[in-house]
Amino acid sequence: MKARPSIALPPLRSGYRLLPLLAALGLAGCAVGPKLPAPTAPLPARYNQHAVNGAQQTQHLQWTEGQAQSWWHLFHSPALNRLIATATAHNPNLAAAQSSLAQAQALEGVANAGFLPRLGANLGAGRQRALRTGTNGGFGTRVPGNPYTLLLGSVDISYNPDVFGRQGYILKDARAQSAVARAELHQGQVFLGGAVTQAVITAASAHAQVRLAQAMAQDDAQLLTLIQNEYQLGAQNLQTVDEQQAVAEAAAARIPPLQAAESAARHQLAALLGTVPAAPLSLPSLQELHLPAVIPTLVPSALVENRPDIQAAHAKTEAAAAQVGVATANLYPNIDITASLGKAAMTAGMFFNPASTLWAIGSSLAAPIYEGGALHAKKRAAMDHWRVTTDLYRATVLNAFREVADALRAVQSADIAYTHSKAAAQAAASAYQLALARYRDGAVDYATLLNAELEAQKDEIAAVQARAQRYLDSAALFVAMGDGWWQDPATPHPSGPTASARSSE
């Protein structure tokens, strides 16, 4: 039997000849995607066509490019500050946004790992028996061979040089998605602060109106008793009694809806705090809230930079642009370089013998040739998606300007309306007291007293509602500006003239 000719294996050092090629491929990575421009939007010099600071306003705007962070401290209510801190720690929607950010950051790490080589190890052992073929190679002469043990172990490494920039676009997409999640978390924080403040103000307003309605109902009941006594003495007629009774019943009927409104605000606040509606809550009264006389307001250019929904919309355009790059890179070949070093032996002693060493090095190139136009269609779809995100970005900016403009006008009108409502309530209350005194002296009839009473009740309720609306509109302005959150809870809230200024009400 002739000895089989030996096959000369290339020396291991020949694999190192590929290292310059690997380095060249790594340095040759290029981005094949189109250079898409950053989205733009109109940037006005001011929000409204006319000035929003009137001469008679008690609140004034302080235009700034800085952030009005922790703006709820400007209401100077420790109870409100505690409620927002509790909501920050326990609100489930905010917790979900934080988890979404953590997920996006983890996926960013996955994308970043695509630039690094992949290293793996395999170790196995098996017992098997192969068929032994006869000398003529025919199938009819196969006989079972002897069983044997095979020990295998290898270390494998693979690397994608990202020649056409596909992995780079994937990383840009992941980073943009992290920026979206971060901006949405900020937006959730801003909305949470605004929602808690709104619920607190609404509950305080409803509570104040309940107490006012109860006092009015008590006054109406006492006046009804007085008129009934006068009727018994013959000093009044039955029509006057019935009219006053109708007024007293109407006053009592106003109390339950106000109590329901207060309960609804408390239930909403409990949900924001991450607890059940039956949980006891300590809320500040309307008198314990102090509106700032100076409201720091962002200029339009700063609004575009600081408002989180605009930040999220801009990051979405960056993610869409990166997806266009990925779709473009998929049109080009994909190159992988692999290497393996291992051992194969039939005994444990031979496993560590140099003669059992195996190694391999190579590369592969996979290129799309024909896929029915799917890859080009995906690229067109990615471009269309990028155009959608840029249009939505401009719409988001314009909507932000509109919301701030509306909030500025609402603050101005609420300030003026409260001033007049407060003066009207004071005048109506004084007129009612004079009418009541004159009625007891017999100087005016009951109709005059009834008109004064109804007018006083209406104006006093309107004054409470106007005061609450003033608070709500001021908070809505802060929310519309999209700021107001300290990332570090240990950072003290703003101090100085802006933070400490209080209204003169």
BELNOR-V751464 format. One record per pair of residues at least 6 apart in sequence whose C-alpha atoms are under 8 Angstrom apart, sorted by the first residue. I is the first residue (numbers start at 0). GAP is how many residues later the second one is. If there is no record, write none. Layout:
i-><I/I>
gap-><GAP/GAP>
This chain:
i-><14/21/24/24/25/25/25/27/28/28/28/28/28/29/29/29/29/30/30/30/30/30/30/31/31/31/31/31/32/32/32/32/32/33/33/35/37/37/38/38/38/38/38/39/40/40/40/40/41/42/42/43/44/44/45/45/46/46/46/46/46/47/51/51/51/52/52/52/53/55/56/56/56/57/57/57/57/58/58/58/58/58/58/59/59/59/60/60/60/60/61/61/61/61/62/62/62/62/63/63/63/63/64/64/64/64/65/65/66/66/66/66/67/67/67/67/67/68/68/68/68/68/68/69/69/69/69/69/70/70/70/71/71/71/71/71/72/72/72/72/73/73/73/73/73/73/74/74/74/74/75/75/75/76/76/76/76/78/78/78/79/79/79/79/82/82/83/83/83/83/85/86/86/86/86/86/87/87/87/87/89/89/90/90/90/90/91/92/93/93/93/93/96/96/96/96/97/99/100/100/100/100/103/103/103/103/104/104/104/106/107/107/107/107/110/110/110/110/111/113/114/114/114/114/115/116/116/116/116/117/117/117/118/118/118/118/119/119/119/120/120/120/120/121/121/121/121/122/122/122/122/123/123/123/124/124/124/124/125/125/125/126/126/126/126/127/127/127/127/128/128/128/128/128/129/129/129/129/130/130/130/130/131/131/131/131/132/132/132/132/133/133/133/147/148/148/149/149/149/149/150/150/150/150/150/150/150/151/151/151/151/152/152/152/153/153/153/153/154/154/154/155/155/155/155/156/156/156/157/157/157/157/158/158/158/159/159/159/160/160/161/161/161/162/162/163/163/164/165/165/165/165/166/168/168/168/168/169/169/169/171/171/171/172/172/172/172/172/173/174/175/175/175/175/176/176/176/178/178/179/179/179/179/179/180/181/182/182/182/182/183/183/183/185/185/186/186/186/188/189/189/189/189/189/190/191/193/193/193/194/195/195/196/197/197/198/198/198/198/199/199/199/199/199/200/200/200/200/201/201/201/202/202/202/202/202/203/203/203/203/203/204/204/204/204/204/205/205/205/205/206/206/206/206/207/207/207/208/208/208/209/209/209/211/212/212/212/212/213/213/213/215/215/216/216/216/216/219/219/219/219/220/220/222/223/223/223/223/226/226/226/226/227/227/229/230/230/230/239/243/265/265/266/266/266/267/269/269/269/269/270/285/289/289/290/290/290/291/291/291/291/291/291/292/292/292/292/293/293/293/294/295/296/296/297/299/302/302/303/303/303/304/305/305/305/306/306/306/307/307/308/308/309/309/309/312/312/312/312/313/313/315/316/316/316/316/319/319/319/319/319/320/320/320/322/323/323/323/323/326/326/326/326/327/329/330/330/330/330/331/331/332/332/332/332/333/333/333/334/334/334/334/335/335/335/336/336/336/336/337/337/337/338/338/338/338/339/339/339/339/340/340/340/340/341/341/341/342/342/342/342/342/343/343/343/343/344/344/349/399/399/402/403/403/403/406/406/406/406/406/407/409/410/410/410/410/413/413/413/413/414/416/417/417/417/417/420/420/420/420/421/421/423/424/424/424/424/424/425/427/427/427/427/428/428/430/430/431/431/431/431/434/434/434/434/435/437/438/438/438/477>
gap-><346/139/136/138/135/136/137/135/132/133/134/135/136/132/133/134/135/133/134/135/137/294/298/132/133/293/296/297/291/292/293/295/296/290/291/285/279/280/275/278/351/354/355/354/352/353/356/357/356/257/258/256/254/255/253/254/253/354/355/357/358/357/356/357/360/7/8/359/358/360/355/358/359/235/357/445/446/233/234/235/236/356/444/233/234/235/233/234/235/236/232/233/234/235/233/234/235/236/232/233/234/235/233/234/236/237/232/236/231/239/416/417/228/229/410/415/416/414/415/416/417/424/425/414/415/416/423/424/407/413/414/8/9/121/125/403/8/420/421/426/216/217/218/425/426/427/214/215/216/217/213/214/215/207/211/212/213/203/204/205/117/120/203/204/113/190/108/109/112/113/187/105/109/185/186/187/6/101/104/185/183/184/180/181/182/183/182/95/91/94/95/98/84/87/88/91/87/81/77/80/81/84/70/73/74/77/69/70/73/67/63/66/67/70/56/59/60/63/59/53/45/46/47/52/43/40/41/42/43/39/40/41/36/37/38/39/35/36/37/32/33/34/35/30/31/32/33/28/29/30/31/27/28/29/24/25/26/27/23/24/25/20/21/22/23/19/20/21/22/15/16/17/18/19/14/15/16/17/11/12/13/14/10/11/12/13/6/8/9/10/7/8/9/198/197/198/194/195/196/197/192/193/194/195/196/197/200/190/191/192/193/189/190/191/186/187/188/189/185/186/187/182/183/184/185/181/182/183/178/179/180/181/177/178/179/175/176/177/174/175/6/172/173/171/172/165/168/164/159/160/163/164/159/153/154/156/157/152/153/156/146/147/150/145/146/147/149/150/145/144/139/140/142/143/138/139/142/133/136/131/132/133/135/136/131/130/125/126/128/129/124/125/128/122/299/121/122/295/296/289/292/293/294/295/288/80/281/282/285/77/73/76/278/274/277/66/67/69/70/65/66/69/83/84/85/267/270/271/60/63/266/58/59/60/62/63/58/79/80/81/82/80/81/259/260/263/52/53/55/56/51/52/55/78/77/78/256/49/252/255/45/48/49/249/38/39/41/42/37/38/41/35/241/31/32/34/35/24/27/28/31/24/27/21/17/20/21/24/9/13/14/17/8/13/6/6/7/10/206/206/11/15/9/10/11/9/6/7/9/11/6/182/212/213/180/211/212/206/207/208/209/210/211/208/209/210/211/204/207/208/203/202/181/184/183/101/178/179/6/7/93/6/175/176/177/174/175/176/174/175/87/173/83/86/87/76/79/80/83/76/79/73/69/72/73/76/62/63/65/66/69/61/62/65/59/55/58/59/62/48/51/52/55/51/45/36/37/44/45/35/36/32/33/34/35/31/32/33/28/29/30/31/27/28/29/24/25/26/27/23/24/25/20/21/22/23/18/19/20/21/16/17/18/19/15/16/17/8/9/13/14/15/7/12/13/14/6/11/6/80/81/77/73/76/77/66/67/69/70/73/69/63/59/62/63/66/52/55/56/59/55/49/45/48/49/52/38/41/42/45/38/41/35/31/34/35/37/38/34/24/27/28/31/27/31/21/25/17/20/21/24/9/13/14/17/13/6/6/7/10/6>
